[in-house]
Amino acid sequence: MGTERGGGAESDRELGALVAAQLARMLADLGGTSFSRDAIMTDESLRNRDLVQFGLGSLDWIRLAVRVGEETGLELPEKAFVDAEFRTVAGWTTALAELKGEENHA
């Protein structure tokens, strides 16, 4: 299945793909510049781009977080919204993996 932190690299990739897919869906729904899940997953600059730079505002982040939460059963921590370094696909993936790891050890 994987190693300690959140189930390992495979689990982290799955979480990243989930966040990327939900972001791609939201961008398409909003009608702006959109990227596919695969494009986001394979492009490091897209994975590390602040959600603001995708044209999303705070209400969009919340909607995106709700979608991700419905899929994972996890609630993103505050830093995922207020800290630009974590307000990215990569940041959300890391936060979710950490939460998943905590959940597995509880």
Secondary structure, DSSP 8 states (H G I E B T S, - for coil): ---TGGG-HHHHHHHHHHHHHHHHHHHHHHTSS---HHHHHH-HHHHTS-GGGGT--HHHHHHHHHHHHHHHS----THHHH-TTTSSHHHHHHHHHHHHHHHHH-
